[in-house]
């Protein structure tokens, strides 16, 4: 394993700070000292095993008006916490440093290490690409490349949780139309089947564990789920998923294969269950770009309509690129095929998306645009035309790390979704906002 400390040893530092001699702490006395000398004193305290005194000095210096001094104090305090295994607290301090000094490569590298130890491999890799986007000395760049590859083969345990209040203009993704056109004439749509607005509670979470089973091979176990809960339980949407499979590292690439099963409930009733086989390949394209290829095949059991039982196949290409230490973009394209018992329900579709993000101090802004098309193999007997959809979704989001508490931070997202369909039941528009909390790193 290549450590970030090797990169630091190659000549990177946040600041050059003069140290006090050991004699400066020989006897208790009142002294006048500059902030730089206090940093040196904290270093002497740590060297003599007085870590709590060193932390007290560094905590005080973290409020210094000079950004170089306060960020150096945060950085050194984070290293003390990291050495004691307090990785979450270290990550919070390191995030403060890179929020104020995006060019602080040592802090960003240590942040990547802390995130990986917490099980956030994706976040760790994003920090490494951000570090490399600004250019690094060749020797350091090579070490970071090796560390980036090594990140993929470690054994973290982890969990995540998101809780949000979500006002939604169309909680059941239903049509606003009063009538439905059929070969038998226009049918009146019951009120319960039309679009309903409401305030919901959105929950999502994941827990996972990796076990090393051979050199460059891990076994990943994962459990995840989501829930959209409303005052009227008939609109509740809940899903649970379990998966397991190997992760195989080869050079700079990583391949993950998994077998999984999903159960979904709508309105408190079993709605859909599936079993799948999937694979994902991560391949770096240079130091600041990551390519991800994924595909899966699944068996579907629709528990309310046997004519929607069958198989599904999907694949996605995603490219993520760090433009600078604070800005990045990602582009994706996916294909989906549903081969079901009734050709009228069988569909083929595609979606393309573009996401951008930017750190503005301790706030991260994101914007996403997604479009897609879908068509059915044949028309359902009740409708004059086969299903053809045009889909679009636009969203804006922000996370506010300056308001973090206990490792969580406020998060805001606003989205507009529109699906235009030749079949009235599938034609809907939706506006949704989420006000919640998520992990701060």
N, C-alpha and C positions, 0 to 999 in steps of 0.2 A: 504494500500500500504506500503510495506516495503521499506524504503529508504536506499540508499547506505551509508548515514550518520550513520545509525545504525552499519553497518559493520566497518566503520572507528572508531566508538566509542568503538568497541570491542578490540581496541589496535593496529590498523594498522596506520602507518604514513610513509611519504616519508623520513623525516629527523627530528632529534631533534635539534631545533634552539633556542639559547638564545634570550630572548626578552629584549628590553630596558624598563626602567621604564617610567611612564607617565611624570615624570619631565624632561626627556630627550628632550621632545618636547615643553616644556613650553615657551621658548624664542628662537627666531631665532639666531643661532650662527653657526660658522664654526667648525666642529668636524671631527676627524679621526675615522672611524668606519670600522670594519671588515664586510665581506659580511654577516655573520650571524647576526651581529647587525643591518645591513640594513634591513634584513628580519624582524627582530623584530620591527624596526621603521615602516616599512610598515604595520605591524599588528596593531601598535598603531594608525597610521593614519586612518586605516579602522575603528577601535573601536571608534574614535572620529568623524566619518562621513566624513572624508577627503579622499573619495575613489579615486578621480582623482590623488591626491598626492601619494596614495598607489600604484595605477597602474603605475605611472611614475617610481617609485622605482623598482617595479617588472619587468617592461619592460627593465630597465637598467641592472638588475641582470640576465636577461635571456641570456645575452651575456657573462656571467662570464665563465672563462676557466674551472672552477671546475664543472664537470657534476652534482654533487649533489646539488650545489648551483643553477645552472641555471634551473635544472628541478624542484627543490622546488619552485623557483620563477614562473616558468610557471604554476605549479600546483595551487599555491595560486592565481595567476592572473586568471586562468580558473574558480576558485570558485567564484571570484568576478563577472566575466562575467556571470556565470551561475545564480547567485543570481539576476542579472539584466535582465534575460531572453534572453541574447545574446548567445544562445546555439550553433549556428554554429561556432562563434569565439572561444567559450570555447572548442568545440570538436577539432578544429584545434590545439589548444595549448596542449590539453590532448593527442592527437595523437603524437605530437612531444615528449612528455614525454615517452610514451610507446614504441616509436621507439628506443629511446636511452636506456630506462630501462624497458625491457619487464617484469621484475619481480615486477614492481611498481603496486601492486594490487589496492591501493586506486585510482590512476589515471585511471586504466583500468575500475574500477567500475563506476567512474564518467563519463568516456567516454561512457560507456554503457547507462547511464542515459541520457546523452546529445543526443546520437544517437536516443534513443527511443523518446525523445521529438521532434526530427526532422522527425519522422515517419519511421525510419530505424530499425524496430524491428529485422530483420534478422541480421543486423550488431551488434546490441546491444547484442543479444544472443550469437553471436560468441565471443564477448569480454568477456562475462561471462564464457563461456567454456574455453577460454584461461586463464582467471584468476584462474580457478579451476584446470587446468591441472598441475600447479606447486605445488599443495597442499596448504591447508589453515587450520588454527586452527579450530577445530570442531565447535565452536560457530559461527565463521564467515562463515564457509561453509554452515551451516544451514540457516543463514540469506541470503546468496547469492542464495541458492536454492529457498527460498521463493520470493526473488526479481525477479529471473529468471521467476518463474511462474506468478508473478504479471505483468511483462512486457507485457504479451500476452493479457491483458485485458484493456489496456489504449486507449485513444482516440486521436491519432495523425492525423494531416493533412500532406500530403507530396507530393513531386514531385521530379522527377529525369530526367536527360537529358544526353545523350551521343551523341557526334558529332565526326565523324572520316572520314579521307581520306582513301580509301580502294582500292589499286591496286589488281586486281583479274585476274587470268589466264583463268577463265571460268565463266563469269558473268551470263550465261544462263544455267549452268549445263547441257551442251549438249555434244554429242559424238564428238570425233575428227575423227571418221572414215569417209571415203568417200562414203561407200556403206552400205546398210541395207539389211540383208538377210531375205527373205520372202518365203512363199510357192510358189510364182510366179516367184522366181528368185531374183537376187540382184537388188535393186533399188538404183539409184544414189541419194545421199543426197544433197539438195541444200545448197549453201554456207550460206544463212541466218539461216539455221537450225543446223549448226555445231557450235562447241565451239568458243566463242568470248572472247577475253581478253579486259580489259578496266580499266580505273580509275574511281571510283565511290565515291559518298558521302553517308556515312551510318549514319542514324539518328535513334535514339530510345528514347522513353520517356514514363513516366507514371505519373499520378496524382491520388491521392486517398484521401478519407475522411472516418473516422470511427465515428459513432454516437452510444452512449451508449443508449440502449433501455430497459435494465433490468440488474439486478445483474449478472455479469459474461457473459453478452450477448451484443455484439456490432453488428451494421449493417455496412458493408463495401461497399462503392461505389468506383469503379475503372474505369479509362479510360487509355488506353495505345495504343501504335502504333509503327511501324517501317517503314523505307523507305530506299531502296537502289536506288539511283538516278544516271543516267549516261547521257553522252552527247547525245546518241541516245535514245530517250524516249521509244522506243519499248522494251528496256531491263529493264525499271523501275519496281521495285517490291515494292508495298506499301500495308500496312495492318492497319486497325483500329479495336479496340476491346473495348467493354464496358461490365461491369459485376457488379453484386450486389448480396449480400447475407449475412447471419448471420455468426458471429464468436462466438463460444460457448466454454467457459473455464470450465473444470471440473478437479479439483485437479491440477496436473502438466501438464495435456493434454490440447490441443486446437484443436477444430474441426472447419473448415471453409467450408461452403456450398455456392455455387454461381451458378447463372444463368447468362449466357453471350451470346453475339453475336459478330461475326467477319465478316468483309468484306475485301476481298483482291482483289487487282488490279494487273495485269501484262500488261506491255506495254500500260498503260493508259486505259486499258479496264477492266471492271468487270470480275473477274476470278472465285472466289469462295466465297460463303457466308455460314455461318453455325450458328446454335443455339445449345447451350450445357447446360448440367447440370453436375456439378463437385463437388467433395468433397476432402478435404485434412486434414489429421490428423497429428499433431506433438506430439511426445511422447519422453520425455527425457529417455535415458538409462544410468542412473548414472549422474554424474555431468559434464562429458566432452564429452558425446556422445548424439546425437539427431537423432531420427528415424522419417522419414517423409513418410507417405503412401498417395498416391493420385490416384484418378480414375475419369473418365469422360465418358459421352455418348453424342454424337452429331448427329444432322441431317445435312447432307451436300447437298448443291445445287451447282453443277458445272455449271457455267453459259456459258461455251463454249461446253460442251459435256454432254448431258442428261444421257448417259450411265454410267457416273461416279457419278450420284446422288445416295444417299443412307445414310447409318448410319456408324458411327465409334465408337469404344470403345477402351479405353486405360487405363493403370494403371502403376504406378511406385513405386518402393521402393528405398529410398535413406537414407544412413546412413552417418552422418558427425561426425568426431571425432577430438578433439584437442589433439595432441601428446604432445606439449609443449606450452608455451605462444607465441611462434613464428612460430609454425609448425602445420599443420593440413592436414587431408585427408578426402575424401568423396568417397563413392562407390554407384553406382546406377544400377538398372536393370528395364527395362520397356518392356511392351508388347503392341502391337497395332493391332487392327482388323478393316479392312475396308470392310464392307458388302454393295456392290454397285449393281446397276442395272445389269451390265454385269459381270458375274463371271470372265471374263478375267481381269477385273480391280480390282476385289476383292482380298485383300491381307491379310496375317498374318505375323507379324514380331516381332522381339525383338532386343533390344540394351542393351549393358552393358558398363559402363564407370567407370573410376577411375581418380580422380583429387587430386592433392597435391599442397600445397602452403607453402611458407616460407617467413617470413619477414627478410630482411637483412638491418638493420638500417631503413632508410626511403624508402626503395624499397621493394615491394612485388612481388615475382616471383610465377607464377602458371604454372602447366603442366597438360594436360588432354589427356587421351587415351580413345577412344570409338570404339567399334566394334559392328556389328549387322548382322542379316540375315533377308531376306524377301522372301516370295514366293506367287504366285498368285494361286487362286483356280483352274483355267483352263487356257488354252492358248487362246489368241485372234486368230480369224480365219485367220488373215493375216500371223501369225508367226508359224513356225514349232514346237516351244517349248513354254511351259508356262514360265512366268517370274520368275526368281530366282536371287536374288541379294545377294552380300556379300559386306558389307559396313565397312569402317574404317576411322577414323579421329584422327589426332594428332595435338595438339596445344601447343604453349608456349606463355606466356604473362608476362608483367611486368607493374607495375604502379610506378610512381616516385613522391612521396609526397614532396620531397625536392624542387620540381619545382612548387608547388601549387600556384594558383593565384585565388582570389575571390571564394574560396571554390571548385575549380576544379583542377585537376591534370592531367599531360600527361599520356597516356596509350598506350601501344604497344602490339599487338597480331599478331602472325604468325601461320597459320594453313595449313595442307595438308589433303585433303579429297579425298577418292577414293571409287567409287561404281562400282563393277564388276557385270555385268548383262548379262543374257542369251539373252536379247532383246537389240539390239544396241542403241535404243533411250535412254535407261536408263543407259547406260554404260558411265561413265565420270570420269575424274580426275580434281582436282582443287587445286590451291595454292593461298592463299589469305593473305594479310597483312592489318592491320588496325593501323593507326596512329591517335590518337584522344585525346579528353579530356573527363573526367568523374568527378563525385564528388570525393573530396579528402577524404571522410569518409563515 
